[in-house]
């Protein structure tokens, strides 16, 4: 294949796509807006599924490397109510079909599998234009240009490539996350480690919740979740971190003090705000020569199906394999890839939206307990 392939976004989907192509002798150029690999935190743990994430890593020739990153038993789940009563306590499973790995370590593994020159850091895409013959020119914020025969948007929720294919925009779900963090040295003294257990704690009621995970080093990371207008959350003033935490904690008035401690004892002075956005369920587009999307750029959904990272990697691997199978007909490869991708993501997007409603809806936390009990019985 002599066509020039450009991929925007060095997340898990873009990296997997680039790696599978590289492994099969097809080179692509990967552009990333961030200036270096560790420019920001990559988030917490991911459970990598046997039906999509793991096959993608096998296609990338990295499955054995992935197994060395697995954190056994960190898939434990605990659900409590606002009074800290344990409603569900599922121990970790060392032989889980959905083993947990650290997102940052997984990304580093993928980065390390590519030649250094493959990734162009500090390249923030600005408007993209068609230049004829199905080719597209990307201008970057630094003034540099790149013209691609095939341009792939792997650039997440606010993709710069998506508008060339679709008029759909992500919609706010009504739920916002704000990060919390607790260093390992403080957790035992504060009693937080005992509340979380060995995996993930979910303390939820209608419209709000605290989700916390105990990491391998015994530190705790997680989120405060609130069903609030995005503008309200953005109005919280963290210039004085103590006051900011008090404003958040006030939303949990009446909760058990040891649960509220996850907010008041957090060491983050300026927690990252993560509003939950989603594209319309069943998001599709008409075929446009020379362009396609993978991951959140194609099918952004809430994290409550646990599929986002898995789907992004699977998209990347499937797109690469379609290109490899059709070396002289890129359009045929894109038609095949998009048709199958639309089919497999539609139901998952619907499930994700439904689960978000169960987590913070009128019947929480009982709805969350029932959700995990169904999952356990299905996967027993």
Secondary structure, 3 states (H helix, E strand, C coil): CCCCEEEECCCHHHHHHHHHHHHCCCCCEEEECCCCCCCCCCCCEEECCCCCHHHHHHHCCCHHHHHCCCCCCCCCEEEECCCCCEEEEECCCCCCCCCEEEHHHHHHHHHHCCCHHHEEECCCEEEEEEEECCEEEEEECCCCEEEECEEEECCCCCCCCHHHCCCCCCEEEEEEEEEEEECHHHHHHHCHHHHHCCCEEEEEECCEEEEEEECCCCCEEEEEEEECCHHHHHCCCCCCHHHHHHHHHHCCCCCCHHHHHHHHCCCCCCCCEEEEEECCCCCCCCCCCCEEECCHHHHCCCHHHCCHHHHHHHHHHHHHHHHHHCCCCHHHHHHHHHHHHHHHHHHHHHHHHHHHHHHHCCCCCHHHHHHHHHHHHHCC
